[in-house]
Amino acid sequence: MQRYISLMRLTSKGLAELADSGSRRKVSEDRVAALGGRSVAFYATLGIYDFVQVFEMPDNASMMQYVLTARRDGFVDPLILPAFDSQTYGDIVGRVSPAQ
């Protein structure tokens, strides 16, 4: 499974319907599961992003399908970052040629 980090900002629609954000989070997790993934962690944050969510998804296509659906709903504007665990990162670094 591939990991992704989503940095989300509430849209004006999301702010206007803030009281329903808990139920929307459940809908989000159900959609992720239906695509073969899972929500690993979810945090409300201070700063320019309102939420951070970590996902495991089978592939980029599944993540793209999820993101397009979430954006169409209009409650959040997500920034999706592919994430690599330390083992995978170490493997990648090991394949990088030394600087010349």
HELIX and SHEET records of a PDB file:
HELIX    1   1 SER A   12  ALA A   16  1                                   5    
HELIX    2   2 LEU A   18  ASP A   20  5                                   3    
HELIX    3   3 SER A   21  ALA A   34  1                                  14    
HELIX    4   4 ASN A   60  ASP A   73  1                                  14    
HELIX    5   5 SER A   86  ARG A   95  1                                  10    
SHEET    1   A 4 ARG A  38  ALA A  44  0                                        
SHEET    2   A 4 PHE A  51  MET A  57 -1                                        
SHEET    3   A 4 GLN A   2  LEU A  10 -1                                        
SHEET    4   A 4 VAL A  76  ALA A  83 -1                                        
END                                                                             
